[in-house]
Amino acid sequence: MRPLGVHHVSINVDDLEKAIEFYVGILGLSVRDDRPNLPVPGTWLNAGAQQLHLVQGEAPTGLGQHFALLVEDLDAVAGELRDKGFTVGGPMPVGGARQAFITDPSGNLVELHQPAGT
């Protein structure tokens, strides 16, 4: 097997409207209009060329699981989020890259990742 990349990440959120407000209104993802008709409420979002699928349901207990969003300027992003009242950990170096973490309204951990050399 040789994967071409990650197509999407799916996460459970306990309040779909709050999650959409966070991911679209705060983190800048955009809503897709091609979500199939499924038996559970949810929303599909664009995160660059990849997707984030929000599914209404009980969010799992945080055990370190997370996904990462690539950002160009981690300091600017972290500052903007803090100015909006969010807690952002770090930023801290990891290899040649840098990362910081934020938690969504359902308790899901989101890494903000600035690649090395940017």
Summary of the structure (lengths in Angstrom):
residues: 118
radius of gyration: 14.6
end to end distance: 31.2
largest distance: 44.4
contacts: 299
relative contact order: 0.21
helix: 18%
strand: 38%
